Amino acid sequence: MERLSKDPAGVAEYGVIALLFAGLYALSSWNYLLFHSLAELFSIVIGCSLFVVAWNTRRIVDNHYLPFVGIAYLFISFLDMIHTLAYKGMGVFPHHGADLPTQLWIAARFLESSALLAAPLFIRRRLKAYAALGVFAAMTSLLLYTIFSGVFPDCYVEGKGLTGFKIAGEYFISLLLAGSLLSIARYRAAFEPKVFRLIALSIILTVGSELAMTLYVGVYDNSNMVGHAFKILSFYLLYKAVIATGLIEPYTLLFRNLQRREEDLRHANSELEAFTYSVSHDLRGPVSIMEGFARMTLEDFGSKMDGELRKKIEVISDSAGRMGRLIEDLLALSRVDREEIRMRQMDMGRIARDAWREVKESCPAGEKVRLYIRDLPPATGDGSLIRQVLANLLSNACKFSGNKDIPAIEIGGYRENGRSIFYVKDNGTGFNMKYYDRLFNVFQRLHGKEFEGTGIGLAIVKRIVDRHGGRVWAQSEIDQGATFFFTLPTGQFQVSGSLAGDRGLKSAVTDILN
């Protein structure tokens, strides 16, 4: 009750249901036939609605329990419709008494309980929708044939009431429903908790409806009315589970498995990164030793070797060197996702100068490169990681503009829409924008062997910028140079913490900083 008092919508909903049932009870006392018609009409509309949703969402859900149930309820509703038309007093089937609608009730409930018992089979396996339609159509046709041909056992005798077959049938149906409840309980993890509770309670109320239907003598008795009231509630709860949840909260119902799969993928990526770090770390030592011994061999005995042997040792040394650089880059990539980010206000001019000093020594054309550092706007981020971003971009610019007579690199930035945007521009080789989608992927290189590299540097840039809640992109033309852009948050707050996990947390921190 305390939970309901905090949810005005919930209180209103239960209030409307209570008033509805009070009105239906009064209606049943005044005109039972009208009550029965309205109760059955409600269940028929819900059953058909379940089918519509199930049929149109069957291709976008992995859990096919509800699509299977929805298809079943189309045929259950069809039997309920004939049951309603055949009910005593309707006059649609004048040559049949109260036995016909009772037989149709049992047939519909048998089809319903059988479907609910079989439905858990499709929690883990894919449903063939047209095959299911065919099976239910065949079952419905068979049930109708046995009823109208006189093969189906009598369920109601005028003046005596229910037959033993009808009562035993209700208990058998209740047993099937109990089995379906136990089956779905085994797979409750495949459903949202709210959806599972609604389906389970719907099945329990259906059992209550069946048991109430074993007690009446006349088809207008109170126990018959109670059975139909339970049926209305059970269909309403199924409506809540499938229609309301499926349309109002589609992410919860339709994409729950997608969310779980994304979490599993994130966990797998984390394990893969840990594996990469471990393997790279363990390989670094042996590769360094290999390169060192090859280099010492050349220094100590190179003059005594014939040309072919010296060439082979040089290949070993160069290959070990490239492997060493690849391992270092892999370790750097792994560290990007492991390191804690400390968000502080940064002096981007100083960071740019520090990054250039780091890169200049290893830049083949370092002495002749003309570097221009423009006025840079303030930004918030982890200074050491942002220095790595600039160092990687400057290293690329230096490498791909080294063949120019006067290599030129420009570092600049500006403010736009509350963000600080920075760029590193060169006048080098450039690249074909047709292959842009490969640019920031690991091990993807857009140039041949004339330019050394491991294809990891730009992937590191992207990961660092992503972790800061920014984005990175590039523009280029072949032989016209390239410009790499990245954005960073700007603000006066200092935040310390790891943003490597949930992307929503990164966005939240970015919003605070802005």
SVG drawing of the C-alpha trace seen along z (x, -y; Angstrom):
<svg xmlns="http://www.w3.org/2000/svg" viewBox="-34 -33 120 72">
<polyline fill="none" stroke="black" stroke-width="0.4" points="0.0,0.0 2.9,-2.3 4.3,-1.7 0.9,-2.5 0.6,-5.7 3.7,-7.0 2.4,-6.2 -0.7,-8.3 -1.0,-6.6 -1.0,-3.2 -3.7,-4.2 -5.9,-5.6 -5.4,-2.4 -6.5,-0.1 -9.3,-2.5 -10.6,-2.3 -10.4,1.5 -12.3,1.7 -15.1,-0.5 -15.2,1.5 -15.7,4.8 -18.3,3.3 -20.1,2.1 -19.7,5.6 -21.0,7.3 -24.1,5.0 -24.5,5.6 -24.4,9.4 -27.2,9.2 -29.3,7.1 -28.5,8.8 -26.0,11.7 -26.0,12.2 -24.8,8.6 -22.2,9.1 -20.9,12.3 -20.8,10.7 -18.8,7.7 -16.4,9.9 -15.8,12.1 -15.5,9.1 -12.8,7.7 -10.8,10.9 -11.2,11.2 -10.0,7.6 -7.0,8.2 -6.2,11.6 -6.3,10.0 -4.1,7.1 -1.6,9.6 -1.4,11.2 -0.9,7.8 2.0,6.9 3.5,10.4 3.4,10.6 4.9,7.2 7.7,7.5 8.7,11.2 11.7,10.2 13.3,7.8 13.1,9.9 15.3,12.7 13.0,14.1 10.2,15.6 8.0,16.6 5.7,13.6 5.4,13.9 4.4,17.5 1.8,16.7 0.5,13.8 0.0,16.1 -1.8,18.6 -4.2,16.0 -5.4,15.1 -6.9,18.6 -8.0,18.6 -9.9,15.4 -11.5,17.0 -12.8,19.9 -13.9,17.4 -15.8,15.4 -17.8,18.5 -18.3,19.4 -19.8,15.9 -22.1,16.2 -23.2,19.7 -23.9,18.7 -27.4,19.5 -29.8,16.7 -27.8,15.2 -29.9,17.1 -27.1,17.5 -27.1,21.3 -30.8,21.9 -30.6,25.7 -27.8,26.1 -28.3,25.7 -25.9,24.7 -23.6,27.6 -22.2,26.0 -20.7,22.9 -19.4,25.0 -17.6,27.3 -16.2,24.3 -15.0,22.8 -13.2,26.1 -11.7,26.1 -10.4,22.5 -9.0,23.1 -7.3,26.3 -5.7,24.4 -4.7,21.6 -3.1,23.9 -1.3,26.0 0.1,22.8 1.3,21.5 2.9,24.8 4.8,25.0 5.7,21.3 8.9,21.6 10.4,23.8 10.8,20.6 12.6,18.6 15.9,20.0 15.0,21.0 13.7,19.1 10.1,19.3 8.9,20.1 5.9,17.9 4.1,19.3 4.6,22.8 3.1,21.8 0.1,20.3 -0.4,23.5 -0.2,25.7 -2.7,23.5 -5.0,23.3 -5.0,27.1 -5.6,27.5 -8.5,25.0 -10.0,26.6 -9.8,30.1 -11.4,28.9 -14.3,27.2 -14.8,30.3 -15.0,32.6 -17.5,30.2 -19.9,29.6 -19.7,33.2 -20.8,34.5 -17.5,36.3 -16.5,34.0 -17.8,35.3 -20.8,33.5 -19.8,30.8 -23.2,29.6 -26.6,31.3 -29.7,29.1 -31.2,29.6 -28.2,31.4 -25.3,29.1 -21.6,29.9 -20.6,33.3 -17.7,35.3 -15.7,34.8 -16.1,31.0 -15.0,30.9 -12.1,33.3 -11.1,31.2 -11.0,28.0 -8.6,29.8 -6.5,31.1 -6.3,27.6 -5.3,26.2 -2.6,28.9 -1.2,27.7 -1.3,24.1 0.6,25.0 3.2,26.8 3.5,23.7 4.1,21.6 6.8,23.8 8.4,23.8 8.5,20.0 9.9,19.8 12.9,21.7 13.6,19.1 12.6,16.0 16.1,14.4 15.1,14.1 12.3,11.6 12.3,8.2 11.1,8.8 8.0,6.7 7.1,8.7 7.7,12.0 5.5,11.1 2.6,10.0 2.7,13.2 3.0,15.4 0.1,13.6 -1.9,13.9 -1.4,17.7 -2.4,18.0 -5.6,16.1 -6.3,18.3 -6.1,21.3 -8.5,19.5 -10.9,19.0 -10.7,22.7 -11.4,23.8 -14.3,21.5 -15.8,23.0 -16.0,26.4 -18.6,25.2 -21.6,23.8 -24.8,25.6 -26.6,23.0 -24.7,21.1 -25.8,17.8 -24.5,18.8 -22.2,16.6 -19.3,19.1 -19.6,18.7 -19.4,14.9 -16.4,15.3 -14.6,17.4 -15.2,14.8 -14.0,12.0 -10.8,13.9 -10.4,14.3 -10.8,10.6 -8.1,9.9 -5.7,12.5 -6.1,11.1 -5.6,7.6 -2.3,8.6 -1.2,10.2 -2.1,6.9 0.1,5.1 2.9,7.5 2.9,7.4 0.9,4.5 1.5,1.8 5.1,2.8 5.8,3.5 4.5,0.1 5.2,-2.2 8.5,-0.7 9.7,1.0 13.4,0.9 12.6,3.0 10.6,5.6 12.0,5.8 15.7,4.9 16.5,6.5 18.6,9.2 20.4,6.6 21.3,4.8 22.6,8.0 24.6,8.8 26.2,5.4 27.2,5.9 28.6,9.3 30.5,7.7 31.9,5.0 33.0,7.7 34.7,9.7 36.4,6.6 37.7,6.0 39.1,9.5 40.6,9.2 42.4,6.0 43.7,7.7 44.9,10.6 46.6,8.2 48.3,6.3 49.6,9.6 50.8,11.1 52.4,7.8 54.1,7.4 55.5,10.9 56.7,10.6 58.5,7.3 61.4,8.9 62.3,11.7 61.9,9.3 64.2,6.8 66.8,9.5 66.5,10.7 67.0,7.2 69.9,6.5 71.8,9.6 71.3,9.1 72.6,5.5 75.6,6.6 76.4,9.4 76.5,6.8 78.7,4.5 81.1,7.2 81.3,9.5 79.8,7.5 83.1,6.9 83.9,10.6 80.6,11.8 79.9,12.3 77.3,10.1 74.5,12.7 74.9,13.5 75.1,9.8 71.9,9.1 70.1,11.9 71.2,10.6 70.1,7.1 66.7,8.4 66.4,10.1 67.4,6.8 64.9,4.7 62.1,7.2 62.7,7.4 62.7,3.6 59.4,3.4 57.9,6.1 59.2,4.1 57.5,0.9 54.3,2.8 54.4,4.3 55.0,0.8 52.0,-0.6 49.8,2.3 50.8,1.7 50.1,-2.0 46.7,-1.2 45.9,1.1 47.1,-1.6 44.7,-4.1 41.7,-2.2 43.3,-1.3 44.7,-4.6 42.7,-6.8 41.6,-10.1 42.3,-13.2 40.3,-16.1 41.9,-19.5 42.1,-22.8 45.0,-22.5 47.4,-25.0 47.1,-23.6 50.0,-25.8 52.4,-24.3 51.2,-20.8 51.6,-21.4 55.2,-22.6 56.0,-19.6 54.5,-17.2 56.6,-18.7 59.8,-18.4 59.0,-14.7 58.3,-14.1 61.0,-16.3 63.9,-14.0 62.4,-11.1 61.1,-13.1 63.4,-12.5 62.8,-16.0 62.6,-17.5 65.2,-20.3 63.6,-21.6 59.9,-21.4 58.3,-24.8 55.9,-24.5 53.2,-27.1 51.4,-27.0 48.4,-29.3 46.5,-30.7 44.8,-27.6 41.5,-27.9 41.4,-26.5 40.2,-22.9 39.6,-20.5 41.2,-17.0 44.0,-14.8 47.2,-16.6 49.4,-13.5 46.8,-11.8 46.2,-14.9 49.9,-15.4 49.9,-11.8 47.1,-12.8 49.1,-15.7 52.3,-13.7 50.7,-11.0 49.2,-13.6 52.4,-15.5 54.3,-12.3 52.0,-11.5 52.2,-15.0 56.0,-14.9 56.2,-11.5 53.8,-12.2 55.2,-15.7 58.9,-14.7 59.1,-14.4 58.3,-18.1 61.0,-20.7 59.6,-22.7 57.5,-20.6 55.0,-22.7 52.8,-21.8 50.2,-24.0 48.6,-23.5 45.5,-25.6 42.1,-25.7 38.9,-27.6 35.7,-27.6 32.3,-26.4 29.0,-25.5 30.6,-25.4 33.4,-23.1 37.1,-23.6 38.1,-22.3 41.8,-21.7 43.5,-20.7 46.9,-19.5 47.4,-20.4 50.3,-19.4 51.2,-19.9 52.2,-16.3 51.0,-13.4 47.5,-13.3 45.1,-10.4 42.1,-9.4 38.9,-10.2 37.3,-7.1 39.0,-5.1 38.2,-7.4 36.1,-4.8 39.3,-2.8 41.4,-5.7 40.9,-5.3 40.7,-1.5 43.5,0.6 46.1,2.0 44.6,0.0 47.1,-1.9 46.2,-4.0 49.8,-4.1 52.3,-1.6 55.6,-0.5 57.2,-3.7 55.9,-5.1 56.7,-3.2 54.0,-2.6 52.0,-0.1 48.5,-1.4 47.8,-1.9 48.6,-5.6 45.3,-7.1 43.3,-4.4 45.0,-5.6 44.1,-9.2 40.4,-8.2 40.2,-6.2 41.7,-9.0 39.4,-11.6 36.4,-9.3 37.2,-8.9 37.1,-12.7 33.6,-12.8 34.9,-14.3 35.2,-13.2 37.9,-13.1 37.7,-13.5 39.9,-14.4 39.9,-16.1 42.4,-15.5 43.2,-15.5 45.9,-13.4 49.2,-15.4 47.4,-18.4 48.1,-17.5 45.7,-16.4 44.0,-18.1 43.0,-16.2 40.5,-17.7 39.4,-16.7 37.1,-18.3 37.5,-18.6 35.2,-19.9 35.9,-23.3 35.2,-24.5 36.6,-25.4 35.9,-22.2 38.5,-19.7 37.3,-16.1 39.3,-13.1 38.2,-9.6 38.1,-6.9 35.8,-7.4 36.8,-4.2 33.6,-2.4 30.0,-3.4 29.7,-5.8 26.7,-7.4 29.0,-8.4 31.4,-10.1 28.6,-12.1 27.4,-13.1 30.8,-14.4 31.1,-16.2 27.8,-17.9 28.9,-19.0 32.2,-20.4 30.3,-22.4"/>
</svg>
